[in-house]
Amino acid sequence: MIRFEDVSVRYEGAAGPTVQGVDLDVPEGELVLLVGPSGVGKSTLLGTVSGLVPHFTGGTLRGRVTVAGRDTRTHKPRELADVVGTVGQDPLAHFVTDTVEDELAYGMESLGIAPDVMRRRVEETLDLLGLAELRDRPITTLSGGQQQRVAIGSVLTPHPRVLVLDEPTSALDPAAAEEVLAVLQRLVHDLGTTVLMAEHRLERVVQYADQVLLLAAPGEPPLLGDPAEVMAVSPVYPPVVGLGRLAGATPLPLTVRDARRRSGGLRERLAQVAPDDARAGAEAGKPGAAQPSATKPGATKPETARASAAKPETAQAGAGKPGAPAPADAPAARVGGLGVLRGRVEALRRVDLTVSPGETVALMGRNGAGKSTLLSTLVGLLPPTSGTVRVGGAAPHRMPPRELIRHVGLVPQEPRDLLYADTVTAECAAADRDADAAPGTCRALVAELVPGIADETHPRDLSEGQRLALALAIVLTARPPLLLLDEPTRGLDYAAKARLVTILRDLANRGHAIVLATHDVELAAELAHRVVILADGEVVADGPTADVVVSSPSFAPQVTKVLAPQPWLTVTQVREALEALEATDE
């Protein structure tokens, strides 16, 4: 169905080709998963299939890409629209109409499909993706995850033979992601649709792939093969594969069910750690926590993290003159009885939340639950309709902007909202000036999050993950006492996510409070002290991470599901436990 013949793509000004030596076939009716670190050319390779590369993006395409016999060099994207459906990383850039139902119908109208067929397909897609209740809603009022589902639905209605998807589950909650992946499975198995998909959250998708296409480094030829075999050599892999590697499993398990069946010996080994110690181990390695051995895990007392906030010279290390963290005896943020109306929608109601210095809180819940609204209220973008919000002792929506940035910083879902300069260097220089930080502070953070970005690169030429890292670095440059992040791992590979965790952990250890809205259960397990679950604008759960996620089938990380009833959360915890047990045996 898709044929790559010695394909390479090089952009003007680039030191080398973004992708090179791609020579392979993607058969009809298969789901092929494209994996690799951020910036290796996954989006570029997907763009060659839809014709966006080079007709829209520019650059030089060498070799040949054919889709259903059509050469993408001689067929522009509109001439491939009846064969290829494409959903990029940014759903907002995809939309051309105002409401959900109109957007689902637009592609079919462009192709001249009969009205009665259009009506039937719209209804089918609304049901398939759980969008029926949103059919009349303006797209701009939807959450990021809801917009993602609409974008996917709009390319499903014309029934293309090939689907090209770039990070299709990145903005979706676990349940919605499962629904979308189930739909893709039905299209592949029942209709013979060919799906080529790039995704960083491999824990969600690798088990559904017929083949995995690995791009290990920029410009290197890809590796196409059986998912388990490719995962054995891939630099990026999900937690369930990480457990399999620890246990020496061959072939590697790709699903929680397979891993559970084959992890009896691992569970017996880990049972030597007392359950209470294992539960305490969920806090080991978290911000404000000590780093005990795996056999004697235990978190540092909360007052230790709070005490660090009382030392401005510690909290502000390496960041010039950012706003000082809140006093040790004051919360970084306090929300009481909060209600927020967005148009006619009651986005939040009766929300109570207190965030202390040195604490990391993960906001979780289905798309549209109110997570982004709560962050917007904390950063002063939305006023409360009822109740109170206090950040740094004052109402954020009444603070002057220059005062507000000394207390709270927000990394939004759309990184471009913070980017306006022509080069990475210019963006970072501006961030250093705005934060009154030492020159080079922002640039060093960018290099730590996503190494290898050239100084003169335009932000629009970065991958989604690289843009997110740049936006994050801009906000982190000021080291705000309260840091808010909305889906911070969207577009990040596992290595970049690990670097992000290290940076956020360090900030929290210095006394900064962190609140992140995320669907990434693995991130919450790795980083958060507390998990707060929202549903329909209300708090339905608030407690220590281990207590909340272990008891939740929807929000439990893979390690927890595999090793239940033992309350392990991350591969790192398991690795440290095994290393400590081996040392004891010796």
PATORVEX-772115 format. One record per residue (C-alpha): z, y, x; residue in three letters. Coordinates in steps of 0.2 Angstrom, whole numbers, plus 5000, padded with zeros to 4 digits. Layout:
! residues N
ZYXAla/...
This chain:
! residues 586
500050005000Met/500450125014Ile/499650105031Arg/500150205047Phe/498850185061Glu/499550255078Asp/500250405069Val/501050555078Ser/501550725073Val/501850875084Arg/502351045079Tyr/501851205087Glu/503051255101Gly/503951085101Ala/504251005118Ala/503550845112Gly/503050745096Pro/504250735082Thr/503650555078Val/502550455089Gln/501750275089Gly/501950235071Val/500850085068Asp/501349975053Leu/501049925035Asp/502249955020Val/501749815007Pro/501649854989Glu/503149824978Gly/504449834992Glu/505849954995Leu/505850015014Val/507350105020Leu/507050235034Leu/508550255045Val/509050345061Gly/510050495067Pro/509850675061Ser/508350755068Gly/507350605074Val/505850635062Gly/506250545046Lys/505850685034Ser/504250715044Thr/503650535043Leu/504050545024Leu/502950705023Gly/501450615030Thr/501450495016Val/501450635002Ser/500250745012Gly/501450885014Leu/501250845033Val/500250935039Pro/499451025024His/501051115019Phe/502151105035Thr/500851135048Gly/500851045064Gly/499550915071Thr/499450745064Leu/498550615075Arg/498150445069Gly/497950405051Arg/499050375035Val/498250295020Thr/499150275003Val/498250154991Ala/496650185001Gly/496750375001Arg/496750465018Asp/498150595018Thr/497250695030Arg/495750725018Thr/496750715002His/497950864999Lys/499650834990Pro/498950874973Arg/497550744976Glu/498950614979Leu/500050664965Ala/499550524953Asp/499950394966Val/501350474976Val/502950544969Gly/504050644981Thr/505850704980Val/506450804995Gly/508150845001Gln/508251004991Asp/508050974973Pro/508051164969Leu/506451184979Ala/505651044968His/505851124951Phe/504551224942Val/505251244924Thr/506851304917Asp/507651154907Thr/507850974910Val/506650904897Glu/505351024902Asp/505450974920Glu/505350794916Leu/503750824906Ala/502950944918Tyr/502150814930Gly/501350724916Met/500650884909Glu/499850914926Ser/499050744925Leu/498450764907Gly/499450614900Ile/499350594881Ala/500850684872Pro/501450534863Asp/501550444880Val/502450594888Met/503750594874Arg/504150404876Arg/504250424895Arg/505350574894Val/506550474883Glu/506550324894Glu/506950424909Thr/508350524901Leu/509150364897Asp/508850274914Leu/509650424923Leu/511050464911Gly/510250634907Leu/510150634888Ala/511650744885Glu/510850874897Leu/509050874890Arg/509151054884Asp/510251124898Arg/509551254910Pro/509251174927Ile/510251324936Thr/511851274926Thr/511851094932Leu/512851034947Ser/512050984963Gly/512150804958Gly/511450824941Gln/509950924948Gln/509650784960Gln/509450664946Arg/508350784937Val/507250794952Ala/507150604953Ile/506750584935Gly/505350714936Ser/504350604948Val/504750444939Leu/503950494922Thr/502150494929Pro/502450314934His/501750334952Pro/501350184962Arg/502350254978Val/503950344978Leu/504450444993Val/506350494993Leu/507250595005Asp/509150575004Glu/509050534985Pro/510950494983Thr/511650624995Ser/512250734981Ala/512750594968Leu/514450524964Asp/514650334967Pro/514350294949Ala/512750404948Ala/512150334964Ala/512250154958Glu/511350204942Glu/509850284952Val/509750134964Leu/509750014950Ala/508350114942Val/507350104959Leu/507749914959Gln/506949894942Arg/505449994947Leu/505149884963Val/505549714955His/504749744938Asp/503349864940Leu/502849834959Gly/503250014964Thr/503250044982Thr/504850144988Val/504950225005Leu/506750305006Met/507650395020Ala/509550395017Glu/511050425029His/512350345017Arg/511850165022Leu/513450095013Glu/512550134997Arg/510750075000Val/510549955014Val/510849805003Gln/509449844992Tyr/508149865006Ala/506749735008Asp/506449805026Gln/507249935037Val/506250055047Leu/507250125062Leu/506850285071Leu/508150275085Ala/507650435094Ala/506350585093Pro/504650525098Gly/505050345100Glu/504050215091Pro/504950145076Pro/505649965073Leu/505249885056Leu/506149725052Gly/507349625042Asp/508849735037Pro/510249625045Ala/509249615061Glu/508849795062Val/510649845059Met/511149735073Ala/510349855085Val/510350015075Ser/511450165082Pro/511850205064Val/512650075052Tyr/513750065037Pro/515650015038Pro/515249845031Val/514149815046Val/515449885058Gly/516649755051Leu/515349625054Gly/515149675072Arg/517049675075Leu/517049495068Ala/515549445078Gly/514649395062Ala/512849325063Thr/511849375053Pro/512849535049Leu/513449555031Pro/512549695021Leu/513649685005Thr/515449695001Val/515349524993Arg/514549445008Asp/515749525019Ala/517249465009Arg/516649285009Arg/516549285028Arg/518049395032Ser/519449265029Gly/519849245047Gly/519949435049Leu/521049455035Arg/522249325042Glu/522249405058Arg/522649575050Leu/523949495039Ala/525049495055Gln/525349685052Val/526649705038Ala/525849775022Pro/526949935023Asp/526449965041Asp/524649945036Ala/524850065021Arg/525650195033Ala/524150165045Gly/523050245032Ala/523750405039Glu/523550365057Ala/522350475065Gly/522250595051Lys/522550785054Pro/524350825058Gly/524650635062Ala/525150555078Ala/524050415085Gln/525250265085Pro/524750095090Ser/523949995076Ala/525349875075Thr/526650015072Lys/525650145062Pro/526450295055Gly/525950475052Ala/526750625059Thr/527950715047Lys/527150855036Pro/528350985044Glu/527550945061Thr/525851005055Ala/526651155046Arg/527651205061Ala/526051225071Ser/525451345058Ala/526851465063Ala/526151485081Lys/524651605080Pro/524151575098Glu/523951385094Thr/523151405077Ala/521851525084Gln/521451435100Ala/519651455106Gly/519151565091Ala/519351745096Gly/520251845082Lys/520051755066Pro/521251775051Gly/522951705055Ala/523551555046Pro/524751575032Ala/526651575036Pro/527451405038Ala/528451425022Asp/526951475012Ala/525551375004Pro/523751415010Ala/523151404992Ala/524051394975Arg/523251364959Val/524151364942Gly/523551324925Gly/521851374930Leu/520451384917Gly/518651434921Val/517251464908Leu/515451454915Arg/514451524900Gly/514851414886Arg/515451264897Val/517351254900Glu/517151204919Ala/519051194923Leu/520551184912Arg/522451174916Arg/522151144934Val/523651144946Asp/523451124964Leu/524451174980Thr/523751154997Val/524851175012Ser/524451225030Pro/523951075041Gly/523450975025Glu/521650905021Thr/521350885003Val/519750794996Ala/519150844979Leu/518250694971Met/517550654954Gly/515850624945Arg/514450754945Asn/514950904934Gly/516750874935Ala/517151044942Gly/517351024960Lys/516151154966Ser/516851274952Thr/518551254959Leu/517951294977Leu/517051444970Ser/518651504962Thr/519651484978Leu/518351584988Val/518351724975Gly/516551694969Leu/517151654951Leu/518651744943Pro/519851634933Pro/519751644914Thr/521551594913Ser/522951544925Gly/523151604943Thr/522351574960Val/523151634976Arg/522451624993Val/523451705007Gly/524651774994Gly/523251864984Ala/521951834971Ala/520351804981Pro/519151874968His/520052044970Arg/520052044989Met/518752154998Pro/517552045007Pro/518052095024Arg/519852045020Glu/519351885011Leu/518451815026Ile/520151825036Arg/520951705024His/519551585017Val/517851525022Gly/516651415012Leu/515251305018Val/514151285002Pro/513051144997Gln/511551245001Glu/511651295020Pro/510251415018Arg/511351525008Asp/512251575025Leu/510651585036Leu/509551735038Tyr/509051755056Ala/507451695064Asp/508251585078Thr/509851475080Val/510351585094Thr/510251745083Ala/511251655069Glu/512651605081Cys/512651775090Ala/512951855073Ala/514251735068Ala/515251775084Asp/515151955081Arg/515651935063Asp/517151835068Ala/517551935083Asp/517551775093Ala/517051745111Ala/515151745114Pro/514551565113Gly/515951495102Thr/514751465087Cys/513351395099Arg/514651275106Ala/515151205089Leu/513251185084Val/513051075100Ala/514550975096Glu/514050935078Leu/512150905081Val/511650905100Pro/509950945105Gly/509451095094Ile/508451215105Ala/509051395105Asp/507451475098Glu/507251355084Thr/507051435067His/508351375054Pro/506951325042Arg/506251205055Asp/507951115056Leu/508250955046Ser/509450965031Glu/510850895042Gly/510451015056Gln/510451165044Arg/512151105037Leu/512851085054Ala/512351265059Leu/513051335043Ala/514651245046Leu/514751305064Ala/514551485057Ile/516051465046Val/517051375058Leu/516751515071Thr/518051625062Ala/519351475061Arg/519851535043Pro/521651475038Pro/520851395023Leu/519251305025Leu/518251255010Leu/516751135011Leu/515651074997Asp/514750905001Glu/514950935020Pro/514150765025Thr/512550785015Arg/511150755027Gly/512350705041Leu/512150535050Asp/513650435055Tyr/513750505073Ala/513750685066Ala/514950645053Lys/516150575066Ala/515950735076Arg/516350835060Leu/517950735057Val/518550765075Thr/518250955072Ile/519050965055Leu/520550855061Arg/520850975076Asp/520751125064Leu/522051045053Ala/523150995068Asn/523151175072Arg/523851215055Gly/522251255045His/522151195027Ala/520551105022Ile/519851075005Val/518250975004Leu/517250924988Ala/516450764992Thr/515650604985His/515850525002Asp/517250405000Val/517150355018Glu/517450535023Leu/518950545012Ala/519650385019Ala/519350445037Glu/520050625035Leu/521050665019Ala/522850675017His/522750684999Arg/521350644986Val/521250744970Val/520150674957Ile/519350784943Leu/518650734927Ala/517850854914Asp/518750994923Gly/520450924923Glu/521450844937Val/521750654933Val/522450594949Ala/523250684964Asp/524150584978Gly/524050514995Pro/522350455000Thr/522850275002Ala/523750264985Asp/522250344976Val/520750264983Val/521450084985Val/521850084967Ser/520050154962Ser/518550034961Pro/517450184961Ser/518150284975Phe/518750144987Ala/517850135004Pro/516949985009Gln/518349925021Val/519649935007Thr/518449824996Lys/518149695009Val/519949675015Leu/520849694999Ala/522249674994Pro/522749735012Gln/522649925011Pro/521549965026Trp/520350115024Leu/519250125039Thr/518350025053Val/519350125066Thr/521050075059Gln/520449895059Val/519749905077Arg/521349985083Glu/522449845075Ala/521349705083Leu/521549785100Glu/523349805098Ala/523549625092Leu/522549565107Glu/523649665119Ala/525149585111Thr/524449405112Asp/524149435131Glu/
